[in-house]
């Protein structure tokens, strides 16, 4: 898709105006722009009855490729009203050079992502425990709302937790979300949704995507916030197929290193129960001592969270057979295959890559802000 940078105001429903300032991210079939609204015009959208802010993030794609983005619009519009979910201001078709573009108007995350904060944490050892607790509570509040509305996010990870001006963690990117308790079709093909290192065992083993999957991903995310490292302890150069087997068929859960406090450890363990029927819900976790207490002794023991240099290292998910699986985020798009697979490559029963007759959803990169505008 050819990308155009719009410099002239474009009217949206309700009489307001906005214009693209610059492209801040691209995906395989679209792009995201930073957009400003015209302060001289009444800034409200009749679709959402919301006042438009000075800056917005606009997800855009060609109208012929907009199915996934329209699905995201439908889901996120049903989730509005929660301060822990990124806000949506409606959608709009624009016309430029004989092309019709579908645009989704979203809250601009000027504070960047949780992934950026973990990466920039002091000495790479994770975030302060009070900050971890605060962000975890915000994410839980967002998940509780999502689940009460009958949805599963399916891709909880640091890149999809964004911060706006109030510095509150907000859940974003509902591109692979789905309705909860949706009956499975008898002839449904095997499909993996989300990002590999945060997938629940039942998702890989049984193609099951219900609300406990989000709680498993949260457990991986909390452990990563505390340690600054991915939750799964994988040897370098772990193959994709072996990693899938370890998550889905192994008996162990991600290792919680020494030095994690009793309350934090118990909280993570409640999230990482392999049986989804025994896993705590988001509502239950909001009552956990790790969330409701402010214990002074709830601190990591300095220097013991990472026992050796290989703990929590992201495996090099690339082999001679599967060169396209170069990073975990390559698996952040929903794909279909007929048998045992990852969401970045399709394999037949002999672990050979399949490339034919695979239907892909549009892929969207996480759109982040590294500075305030």
N, C-alpha and C positions, 0 to 999 in steps of 0.2 A: 504494500500500500504506500503510495506517495504521500509524504508528510508536507502539509502546508502550514506555515505560521501565519495565523490571522492577525492583522494589525488594525483592522477597522472594526468598530463596534458591531455586535450582532445582537439583535433583539431576542429576548426570551419571553415566554408567556408571562403576562402580568405587567408588561410595560417597562421592565428593567433592561439594562444593557450590560454585556460583558465582552471582553476581548481576550484573546490569547496573548500572553506576554512572551512566553518561550516554552519550548518543549523540555520537559524535565525527566522523561523516561520513555522507553519504547518496548514494545512486545513484538511477538512474531506477526501479529495482525493489526496492531494499533499503536497508539501513543498516548501519553499523558502530558497535558500542558498546565502551566501555572497561568491562571486567568485572573484578571482584575475586573471589578465592576465599576460602572460609571457613577460617581458620587452625586452627580447632578440629576440622576433619574431615580424614580421610586424603585427601591430594590426589594421587590417581593416576587415570589413565584406562585402563580395561581394553582399549579399542580400540588404544591406542598404547603402553601400558605405560610412559608417561612421567609424571614428577612434574609436577604443574601449578604454575605460578609464581603469585606473589601477584596479578599483573595479567595480563590477556589482552586481545587484540582479538577481538571476536566479529563476524564477518560474518553477517548474517541476512537472510532473504527469505521470503516466503510460499512454502509447500510447492509450490504450483502453478507457481511461477516459478523453481524451484531447479535446473533442469537445468544451467545454466552453473556454478553454485556446486558442485554435486555433481561435475561434471567437474573443476573445480579441486581439489577434495578428493582425487579419485582420482590426479591427477597429482602433487600435492605430497606425498601419502603415499608415493609410490614414490621420491621424491627425498630423503627424510629421512636423517639421518646425516651431512650435510655442514654444517659450521659457517658456510658462506657463503650458506646458503639459509634463509629465514624458517621457523621451526619450526611444525609443525602438531600440535595436541593432540587431534585427532579431530573428530567432528561430533555433533550432538545435535538431536533434535526437541523443541520446547517447545510448550506449549498455553496459550493465553491468550485469554479472551473468545471462545471458540468458533473461534479461528484456530489453525492449525498452522504453526509457523515452523521453517524449517530453519536451523541455526546451524553455522558453521564456526569452530572454536576455534584461534586463531593467536597466535604470539608478538607481544607488544606492543612496537612500535618507539619507545621513549621518547626516542631521540636524533633523531627526525625523519627527513627524507629528504635525499638528495643534492641534489635540486632546491632545497631550502631553503638548504643550505650554499652552493651556487653563487650564489644570489640575494643572500645576505648577505655574500658575500666582500668583502674590503677594496677599496673604490673600484670594485667591479664588474668587476675585471680577472681573475677566476678564483682558483683555489686555489693554495697553495704547491705547488711541483713535487714535494716529498717526499710530501705528502698525496695528490696526484694519483696518484703511483706506487703508494702503499700501497692506495688504493681500487681502482685498476685491477687489481692483483694479486688482491685479494679477489674482485672480479667475475669475473676469469678463472678462478679456482679454482671458483667457483660454476657458471660456464658449462661448464667441463670436466666437472664432475659431471653436469650436466643432459644434456650431449651423450653422455656415456658411458652414461647410463641410457636413451638412445634418444629424447630429446625435443628440441624446439626451443621456446625461450621465446616468441619472436615479438613481444615488446614491451619490449626493453631500453631504458630511458630514465632520466633522473635521478629522476623521481617514483617509479619502481619499485625504487630502491635505497634501503634503509632501514638505520637504525643503532639497535642495541639498547644495552644498558647497557655492553657491552664495547667500544663504538665501532668495531666491525667492520662493514664494508659487507656487507649481505645482500640477495640478490635476492628480490623479492616479486612478487605478483600474477601468477598463472598462468592467468588467465581466458581468454586466447586462445592458450595454448600448444597444441602438437599433437605427435603422434608423428612422428619423422623417417622419411624414405624411405617415406612412405605413398603407395601408388599413386594416381594421379589417375583419377577417374572420367571416362569419355569425355564424358558429358553434364553435367559439373560446371559450375556457374555461377561467374562470375568473383567472387572474394572477396578483399578486402583486410583483413589483420589488422595490428593495431599502431597506431603513431602516425606520422603522415605524415612529419615531419622526420627520422625515424630509419629509415624503410623503405629496404630495399636495392633497387637498380635492378631486379633480376630479380623481385622481389615484385610490382612495379607492371607491368612489361613482360610477364611470363610466368606470373603467379600462382604463383610458386615460393617455398615457405617451407621451407627446409632450414637446417641448422646454420650455414652461412656467413652467413645473414641476421643472426644474432645478433652475429657478428663485425663486420659492417658497422655495426650500431647501436652497438656498443662503440666503434668508431672515432669516430663522431659524438659520443658521450658524452665520450670522453677529450679531444677537441678543445674541447668545451664547458667541461669542468672547467678546462682550461688558460687559456682566453680569457675565460670568463664569458659567452660569447655562443653562440647556436645555430650549428651547424656550417655550414649552408647560407647562402651570401652572396646574399641575395635583395633586390632593390629593394623599397622600401615599396609596399604595395598590389598585390603580385604575386597574380595570380588563381590559384585552386586548380588549374584545368586546366593553366595554364602551368607551375606548380610541379611537377605530376605529370610533365609532358613533360620538364622539365629533369632530374629525378631519373632517370627511366626511359630516356629516349632521348638525352640529352646525352652528350657524350664526356668531360666534366670531372667531377671529384670535388670535394667541399668544399675550399675554399681553406685552406691552412695558412699563417697570416700569418708575416711576418718576426719573428724573435726566439724562435721555438720551437727548442729545442735539437736537435742532430743526431739523438740517440737517440729523442727523443720524436717528431720528424718522421718518422723511418723507421718507428717503431712504428705511427703513425697511417696512414701510406701502406700498410703491410702489411694493415691492416684495411679500407682503402677502395679496394682493387683492384676494378674494376668487374666483372671476370670472376670469378664465385664459385668456379670450379674452381682459380683461381690465388691465391685469398685464403688467408692463413694461418689455421690452426685455433687454437682456444683453447689447446690443448696446446703447439703450436709457439710461440705468443706468450709463454707463461710462461718460455721460454728466451731471450727477446729481451733485449738489453743494457739497454733502458729499464727492464725489470723487475728484472733480476738485478744491475744495477750501482748504485753510489751515487756517481756522478761529481760532484765538487764544481762542475764547470763546467756541470752540467745545470740551468741557470737561464734564465728568460726575460729578454730585454733590456728593461728598464723603458721603457714608453712607446711601444713599436713593435708590440705584438701587435695592436692595432686601428688600422689605417692611416687609417680615416675613420669618421665617426659612423654610417654606414649599414652597415658591415661586420657580418655576422652578425645583423642585425636580424630578428626574427621577422616574416614578411610578414603583412599584414592580410588574413587568409583570409576575407574577407567581400565580397560583391558584391551588387548589387541583385537578381541572379537567385538567389543562394544565401545568404540572410541567416542561415541556421542554422549555417554554418561560421564561427563567430566566433573560434575559437582552435584551435591545433594539437591540444589535448587533446580537442576534439570528435571527433577522428579516432581516439581510443583504443579504440573499440569495433568489434567485428567485424560487418560488414554484407555483404549480398549485392547484386549487380547483374548485369545481363546483358552489359555492355560496359565500355568505358574509364571508370574512376571513381576517386574517392577514398573513404576509409572514412567520411567524414562526410556526403557527398552521393552520390546515384546519378545518372548521366547517360546519355542515349542518344547515338547517334553524332553528333548535332548540338549536343552540349554543353548539353542542356536537362535540367533536373532531373526525375528520376522519383521518384514517391512510392508507386506502387502495387506490390503483390505483393513487397514487400521484407521479408525476415525479419530480425529483430534479435535478437542475444543480449542478455542483461541487461547493463547498463552499470554499472561499479563505479568510483567515484572513488577516487583514491589516498587512503589513510587515514594521516594524518601526525600526529605529536605535536610541538607547538611548545614544550612545557615538560615537565619531569620531574614525575611525580606521586609 
